[in-house]
Amino acid sequence: MFLSRFDGQAKLLVRSLLCGPAGAHRALDVFHQQQRVNPDMSLSPFMETLCQDEVTSPLAEAQPLTVKPLVCLFPALFKRNLLSFIYLVHSVLPRITVLRLLKCLSQDPHPSPWVMALVRQLERNLGTHNDHPLCTPLCSQRLKELSKHLVGFANTGGWAMCFSDPTVDSDSQHASGLSELGTQRKRKGSFLTLDSDCEETEQQIKRMKMDVCGSEHRDVDELSAKETERLESEAPAETLGEELQAAADGPCEALPEHIKEFVLQIKELLESQTEWDQISMDVLNDCDPGQVEVLCSMLSLPDLPEQTLPNLCSSILAPALDFSYSTAATLIKSLLLQKVLSLSEPASRCLVTAVTSLCSRYPRPTCHALIGPLLEEKNMGNLQAELLNRLIEGCLDSHYILQVLQMTFKISWTEAVLSVIHSLLDSKPDFSEELFTQFSDQLLSQSPQFTKSVKFAKMMLTVLTKYNSHMTAAHKHSLQGCLMVNETFLKKSLQAALRRITQ
C-alpha cells in the first residue's frame, strides 16, 4: 500500500527493510549496488518520503482520522531495520534529515522499546541525547541483575555501565573501578569478565546462560571456582565442537555473509515457483565462479522439478541482468545438464523452453556447459541428440555452429553424434579451408566404424552435394577412401556425386 509513495530505487530499499531480521544488511547491499550504478545517488528523498504526513483511518469507526508520519505506519520490524540501516550509513546522510526522521519516530503513540532504544542510540551518536539510558528503567534493572549474576555483585563495570545514567559523576566511577581492580584479578580464575574480548570467555558465557536463567535466586557468592568447573563440564562441548566443525566444513562457508543471508529466501522462491526478485538475482552477480557453484549446490538446482524451470529462466533472462560467461555457464550446467542426460522420453515442453531460451541469450556458455559435455558423454542417445538439433536449428548462429562442429573432432562418433553433425551441416556453416580439411580428415578416420550406417552415408551425401565448392584434390582423395568401405544402399549415389565433382 505504502510502496506507491516511493520511487523505483526507494522501493527496493523498502522491500529489503521488510525482509526479516537481516533487512538492514540487505538494504545496505542494495544501497551499495545502486551507488555503483549511480554514484550521485542520495538517500535524502527516501528519508523525506518517510517523514511525510499520512492521513490514517482508525480501526474504530467512532474515532476521528489521524495524521501521522508515514514511517510510523510501518511495522516495528521495518523501523528496527531502518534505524539499523541508518546507523550504518548515517555518516553520509545530512544530520538534519536524520534528526527529522528520529523526531517522526518519537511521535509514535505506541512505540516499541527496541525502536526507542535505537532512536536514543542514534541521537547519542549525533550528540543530541545524553541524559537518559538506552532502555526503560525496568529493562535496565533486569539487565543489571543479569550482569551481576555473570560478573559479581561488587563489579559495576562491563555491560552494567551501558544501562546506567550517563550523567553519573565519572570521577566516582573511576575511583570505584580502581578499588575493584585487585578484587577482579583475584577472581579471574573463578568469575567471567564480560569486558574481555577473548573467544574462550565468550564460549564460557554461552555455556552459563541456561544455568543462570534457571537459578536467578541463587546467591552469587556460592558460585565458586568449583561450581564454574562443574558448569563447564556439563556443557555439551564435544557436541558443540562437532557441530561447529561440520558447519565449517560445509559448502556454505565458501560464501560471504551477505550472500548466505539470501539462501533461504531464494529457496522459498524456488519452492513457491515464483519469479525471483531483483535483489535475489543480483546475489548471483556478486558471486565469483566458485561461489556460484556452491550456491547452485546449496539450492539443489540440479534436482529442481522441470515445471519450475520456465519461471526461473524468466527471472534469469530479465533485461536488467547480464551474467558473466562463468556465472551463466555454471547456472546452465547446474540447471540443465543432469536433466538432459537423464532423459528417458522426449524432452518436456518446460525443459525445451528452458534450454532454448537460455541458449538464445547465452549461446557461448551453453555450448561449453551443456552441448560440449553432452557430446562427450558416451551414453548420449537419440533423445539428447534431438534436443541438441533443436538448439542448432533455432538458437545458434554460424560462429557457434562451427564451434560445436569442432567439438566433434575431439570425440569418437556414435549414431547420435552423426545426427548432430548432420544438423550442423544442414545449417550451412561458413567453412574455412583449414576447417574443411580437418572435417574431411575426421570423415576418413571415423568411416571404418560406419561402413553399414545409413546415417553416415546420408551425412556423406550432404557433404558431397552441398559443400562441393570447398573440395580440393586432397579432399576428393580422402572422401574416395570413405566411399570405398561403404556398404549401404547409398554407395552408388555417393560415388555418382563424387564423380560429378571430379568432372
C-alpha positions in Angstrom: 0.0 0.0 0.0 2.7 2.5 1.0 5.2 1.4 -1.7 3.4 3.8 -4.2 4.8 6.7 -2.2 8.4 5.8 -3.2 10.3 5.9 -6.5 11.8 2.8 -8.1 15.1 2.8 -6.2 13.5 3.6 -2.9 11.0 0.7 -3.4 13.9 -1.7 -3.4 15.2 -0.3 -0.1 11.7 -0.6 1.4 11.3 -4.2 0.3 14.8 -5.0 1.7 14.0 -3.4 5.1 10.8 -5.6 5.3 12.8 -8.8 4.7 13.2 -10.2 8.2 16.0 -9.7 10.8 18.6 -9.3 8.1 16.8 -6.4 6.4 19.3 -3.8 7.4 22.2 -5.7 5.7 20.1 -6.4 2.7 19.2 -2.7 2.4 22.9 -1.9 2.7 23.7 -4.2 -0.2 21.0 -2.7 -2.3 22.3 0.8 -1.5 25.8 -0.1 -2.4 24.7 -1.6 -5.7 22.6 1.5 -6.5 25.7 3.6 -5.7 27.8 1.6 -8.1 25.3 2.3 -10.9 24.7 5.9 -9.9 27.5 7.4 -7.7 25.4 10.6 -7.2 22.5 8.7 -5.6 21.2 10.3 -2.4 19.0 8.8 0.4 17.5 12.2 1.2 14.4 11.7 -1.0 13.8 8.3 0.6 14.1 9.8 4.1 11.9 12.8 3.2 9.1 10.5 2.0 9.2 8.5 5.3 8.7 11.8 7.1 5.7 12.9 5.1 2.4 13.1 6.9 -0.2 10.5 6.1 -3.9 10.5 7.0 -4.9 7.3 8.6 -8.3 5.8 9.4 -8.6 4.2 12.9 -9.9 0.8 13.4 -12.9 2.0 15.5 -15.3 4.0 13.4 -16.1 6.4 16.3 -12.5 7.6 16.4 -11.5 10.6 14.3 -9.0 10.4 11.4 -5.4 10.9 12.5 -2.3 12.3 10.8 1.0 10.5 11.3 4.4 10.5 9.6 4.5 7.7 7.1 7.3 5.9 8.9 5.1 5.4 11.9 2.6 3.3 9.9 5.2 0.7 9.1 5.6 -2.4 11.3 8.1 -2.5 14.2 10.4 -4.8 12.2 10.7 -2.2 9.4 11.5 0.5 11.9 14.2 -1.6 13.6 15.8 -2.4 10.3 15.5 1.2 9.1 17.3 2.5 12.2 20.0 -0.1 12.0 20.5 0.8 8.3 20.7 4.5 9.2 23.2 3.7 11.9 25.4 2.0 9.2 25.2 4.9 6.7 24.4 8.0 8.9 27.9 9.4 8.1 26.8 10.1 4.5 23.4 11.5 5.5 22.6 15.1 6.3 22.4 15.4 10.0 19.1 17.5 9.9 17.5 14.8 7.8 18.3 12.0 10.3 17.1 14.2 13.2 13.8 14.9 11.5 13.2 11.1 10.9 14.1 10.4 14.6 11.6 13.1 15.7 8.9 11.5 13.5 9.5 8.1 15.1 9.2 9.7 18.5 5.7 10.7 17.7 4.5 7.1 17.6 1.8 6.7 20.2 2.7 3.1 20.9 6.5 2.9 20.5 8.4 -0.3 20.6 11.1 -0.2 23.4 13.6 -1.7 21.0 12.9 1.0 18.4 13.1 3.8 21.0 16.5 2.4 22.2 17.8 2.6 18.7 16.4 6.1 18.3 18.3 7.2 21.5 21.5 5.5 20.3 21.4 7.4 17.1 20.6 10.6 19.0 23.7 10.0 21.1 25.8 9.4 18.0 24.6 12.8 16.7 25.3 14.5 20.0 21.7 15.5 20.8 20.6 13.0 23.5 22.9 12.2 26.5 20.7 12.4 29.6 18.9 9.0 29.6 19.9 5.4 29.3 19.0 3.5 26.2 16.4 1.2 27.8 13.5 1.6 30.2 14.2 1.6 33.9 12.6 -1.9 34.3 14.7 -3.3 31.4 17.8 -1.6 32.9 17.2 -3.2 36.3 16.8 -6.7 34.9 19.9 -6.4 32.8 21.9 -5.1 35.8 20.7 -8.2 37.7 21.8 -10.5 34.9 25.1 -8.6 34.7 25.6 -9.1 38.4 24.9 -12.8 38.1 27.6 -13.2 35.4 30.2 -10.7 36.8 29.7 -10.5 40.5 27.8 -8.0 42.8 30.8 -5.9 43.5 31.7 -5.3 39.9 29.9 -2.4 38.3 31.9 -2.4 35.1 31.2 -4.3 31.9 27.7 -4.3 30.5 26.2 -2.8 33.6 27.7 0.6 32.6 25.6 0.6 29.5 22.4 0.6 31.5 23.4 3.4 33.9 22.6 7.1 33.6 25.5 8.6 31.7 25.2 11.8 33.9 26.7 10.0 36.9 29.9 11.6 38.0 32.7 9.9 36.0 35.3 10.5 38.8 33.3 8.3 41.2 33.1 5.6 38.6 36.9 5.8 38.0 37.6 5.5 41.7 35.3 2.6 42.1 37.0 0.9 39.1 40.4 1.3 40.7 39.3 0.0 44.1 37.9 -3.2 42.5 40.9 -3.9 40.2 42.6 -6.0 42.7 39.5 -7.9 43.5 38.8 -8.7 39.9 42.3 -10.0 39.4 41.8 -12.4 42.4 38.5 -13.6 41.0 39.9 -14.0 37.5 40.1 -17.8 37.8 36.5 -18.1 39.2 34.4 -15.4 37.5 33.9 -14.3 34.0 34.6 -10.8 33.0 32.2 -9.5 30.3 34.6 -6.8 29.0 37.0 -9.5 27.8 37.2 -10.0 24.0 38.7 -13.4 24.3 36.9 -16.2 22.5 37.3 -18.6 25.4 35.4 -16.2 27.7 32.6 -15.8 25.2 32.2 -19.6 25.0 32.1 -19.9 28.8 29.4 -17.2 29.0 27.3 -19.0 26.4 27.6 -22.2 28.4 26.4 -20.5 31.6 23.4 -18.8 30.1 20.9 -21.6 30.6 22.0 -22.2 34.2 21.8 -18.6 35.1 18.2 -18.3 33.7 17.2 -21.3 35.8 18.8 -20.2 39.1 18.0 -16.5 39.4 17.6 -16.7 43.2 20.9 -18.5 43.9 23.3 -16.4 45.9 26.1 -15.4 43.6 28.7 -15.8 46.3 28.1 -19.6 46.2 29.3 -19.6 42.6 32.8 -20.7 43.4 35.6 -21.9 41.2 34.4 -25.5 41.8 30.8 -24.6 40.6 32.2 -22.9 37.5 34.2 -26.0 36.6 31.0 -28.2 37.1 29.1 -25.9 34.7 31.8 -26.2 32.1 32.0 -30.0 32.4 28.2 -30.3 31.9 28.2 -28.2 28.8 28.0 -30.3 25.6 31.4 -29.1 24.5 32.1 -32.1 22.3 28.7 -31.9 20.6 29.0 -28.2 20.1 32.5 -28.6 18.7 31.3 -31.3 16.3 28.5 -29.0 15.1 30.8 -26.1 14.6 33.3 -28.3 12.7 30.6 -29.7 10.5 29.4 -26.2 9.7 32.9 -25.1 8.9 33.4 -28.0 6.6 30.1 -27.3 4.8 29.8 -25.5 1.4 28.1 -22.5 3.0 31.4 -21.4 4.5 32.6 -20.6 1.0 30.0 -17.9 0.7 30.3 -14.3 2.1 27.9 -13.5 4.9 25.7 -11.1 2.8 25.1 -14.0 0.3 24.4 -16.6 2.9 21.5 -14.4 4.1 19.8 -14.8 0.8 20.0 -18.6 0.5 16.8 -19.3 2.5 14.9 -16.5 0.7 15.9 -17.9 -2.7 14.9 -21.4 -1.6 11.5 -20.1 -0.7 11.1 -18.5 -4.1 12.1 -21.8 -5.8 9.6 -23.8 -3.7 6.8 -21.4 -4.3 7.6 -21.5 -8.1 7.5 -17.7 -8.3 9.9 -15.4 -10.2 13.0 -14.2 -8.3 13.0 -10.5 -7.3 15.8 -8.2 -8.4 17.7 -8.4 -5.1 17.9 -12.2 -5.3 19.1 -12.2 -8.9 21.7 -9.6 -8.0 23.2 -12.0 -5.5 24.4 -14.2 -8.4 26.2 -11.2 -9.9 28.0 -10.6 -6.6 29.5 -14.2 -6.6 32.7 -15.4 -8.2 32.6 -18.6 -10.3 33.4 -20.8 -7.3 30.7 -19.2 -5.1 28.1 -19.5 -7.9 28.8 -23.3 -8.0 28.5 -23.5 -4.2 25.2 -21.5 -4.3 23.8 -23.7 -7.0 24.6 -26.8 -5.0 23.1 -25.4 -1.8 19.9 -24.5 -3.7 19.8 -28.0 -5.3 19.3 -26.6 -8.7 20.0 -30.0 -10.5 17.1 -31.5 -8.6 14.5 -28.8 -9.4 11.3 -30.1 -11.0 11.1 -29.3 -14.7 7.8 -27.4 -14.2 9.7 -24.8 -12.1 12.2 -24.0 -15.0 10.1 -21.5 -17.0 9.6 -19.1 -14.1 13.3 -19.4 -13.0 14.5 -18.9 -16.6 12.2 -15.9 -16.9 14.0 -14.3 -13.9 17.5 -15.2 -15.2 16.6 -13.7 -18.6 15.4 -10.4 -17.1 16.6 -7.5 -19.3 18.3 -5.8 -16.3 20.5 -8.8 -15.8 23.6 -9.7 -17.8 25.6 -12.5 -16.3 29.2 -13.1 -17.0 30.3 -16.1 -19.0 31.4 -18.1 -16.0 28.2 -17.3 -14.0 25.9 -18.2 -16.9 27.9 -21.4 -17.7 27.6 -22.6 -14.0 23.9 -21.9 -13.9 23.2 -23.6 -17.2 25.3 -26.7 -16.2 23.6 -26.9 -12.8 20.1 -26.4 -14.1 20.1 -28.4 -17.3 22.9 -30.9 -17.8 21.7 -33.6 -15.5 18.1 -33.3 -16.6 19.1 -33.6 -20.3 21.5 -36.5 -19.6 18.8 -38.5 -17.7 16.1 -38.1 -20.4 14.2 -41.4 -20.9 11.5 -39.9 -23.1 11.3 -36.8 -25.4 12.1 -33.6 -23.5 9.1 -31.9 -21.9 7.8 -28.5 -23.1 9.2 -26.9 -19.9 12.7 -28.3 -20.4 12.7 -27.4 -24.1 11.6 -23.9 -23.3 14.3 -23.5 -20.7 17.1 -24.9 -22.9 16.2 -22.9 -26.0 15.6 -19.6 -24.0 19.0 -19.8 -22.2 20.8 -20.9 -25.4 19.4 -17.9 -27.3 20.5 -15.4 -24.6 23.8 -17.1 -23.6 25.0 -19.2 -26.6 28.7 -19.4 -25.7 28.1 -20.6 -22.1 25.5 -23.1 -23.5 28.0 -24.5 -26.0 30.7 -25.1 -23.3 28.5 -26.0 -20.3 25.7 -28.1 -22.0 26.4 -29.0 -25.6 30.1 -29.9 -25.2 29.5 -32.2 -22.1 26.6 -33.9 -23.9 28.7 -34.7 -26.9 31.5 -36.1 -24.8 29.0 -38.4 -22.9 29.4 -41.9 -24.2 25.8 -42.8 -23.4 24.3 -39.8 -25.3 21.3 -41.2 -27.2 18.8 -40.0 -29.7 16.7 -38.1 -27.2 19.6 -35.9 -26.3 20.6 -35.6 -30.0 17.1 -34.5 -30.8 17.2 -31.7 -28.2 20.7 -30.6 -29.5 19.3 -30.5 -33.1 16.6 -28.0 -31.9 19.3 -25.7 -30.5 21.3 -25.9 -33.7 18.4 -25.2 -35.9 16.8 -22.4 -33.8 19.3 -20.8 -31.4 22.9 -20.9 -32.7 24.4 -18.7 -35.4 27.2 -19.8 -37.8 30.0 -18.9 -35.5 28.7 -21.2 -32.7 27.7 -23.9 -35.1 31.4 -24.1 -36.2 32.4 -24.2 -32.6 30.2 -27.2 -31.9 31.4 -28.9 -35.1 35.0 -28.5 -33.9 34.0 -30.2 -30.6 33.0 -33.3 -32.6 36.6 -33.6 -33.9 37.8 -34.5 -30.3 35.4 -37.4 -29.6 34.6 -40.8 -31.0 31.5 -40.6 -33.2 28.3 -42.5 -32.5 25.0 -42.7 -34.3 23.6 -39.9 -32.1 26.6 -37.7 -32.8 26.2 -38.4 -36.5 22.6 -37.0 -36.2 24.0 -33.8 -34.6 26.7 -33.4 -37.2 24.1 -33.8 -40.0 22.1 -30.9 -38.4 25.2 -28.8 -38.2 25.9 -29.4 -41.9 22.3 -28.6 -42.8 22.7 -25.2 -41.2 25.3 -24.4 -43.9 28.2 -23.0 -41.7 30.8 -20.9 -43.5 33.7 -23.4 -43.6 37.3 -22.1 -43.9 39.7 -24.2 -46.0 41.5 -25.3 -42.9 38.4 -26.3 -41.0 37.0 -28.2 -44.0 40.3 -30.1 -44.3 40.0 -31.1 -40.6 36.5 -32.2 -41.2 37.4 -34.4 -44.2 40.2 -35.9 -42.2 37.7 -36.8 -39.5 35.4 -38.4 -42.1 38.2 -40.6 -43.3 39.3 -41.6 -39.8 35.8 -42.3 -38.4 34.4 -44.1 -41.5 35.6 -47.7 -40.8 33.2 -48.0 -37.9 30.2 -46.8 -40.0 30.5 -49.0 -43.1 26.9 -50.1 -42.7 25.5 -46.9 -41.2 22.8 -45.2 -43.3 23.1 -42.0 -41.2 26.8 -41.8 -42.0 26.1 -42.3 -45.7 23.4 -39.6 -45.7 25.8 -37.2 -44.0 28.4 -38.0 -46.7 25.9 -37.3 -49.4 25.2 -33.9 -47.8 28.9 -33.1 -47.8 29.3 -34.1 -51.5 26.2 -32.2 -52.7 26.2 -29.0 -50.5 29.9 -28.4 -50.0 31.4 -29.4 -53.4 32.7 -25.8 -53.8 35.0 -26.4 -50.9 36.5 -29.5 -52.4 40.2 -29.7 -53.4 42.1 -32.7 -54.9 43.2 -33.7 -51.4 39.7 -33.6 -50.1 38.4 -35.7 -53.0 41.1 -38.3 -52.4 40.1 -38.5 -48.7 36.4 -38.9 -49.5 37.1 -41.5 -52.1 38.7 -43.6 -49.3 35.5 -43.2 -47.2 33.3 -44.4 -50.1 35.4 -47.5 -50.8 34.5 -49.0 -47.4 30.8 -48.0 -47.5 28.4 -51.0 -47.7 25.0 -49.2 -47.7 22.4 -48.9 -50.5 23.5 -45.3 -50.9 27.0 -46.2 -52.1 26.3 -45.8 -55.8 24.6 -42.4 -55.2 27.7 -41.3 -53.2 30.1 -42.4 -56.0 28.0 -40.6 -58.6 28.0 -37.4 -56.6 31.8 -37.6 -56.2 32.3 -38.2 -60.0 30.2 -35.1 -60.7 32.6 -33.1 -58.6 35.6 -34.6 -60.4 34.2 -33.7 -63.7 
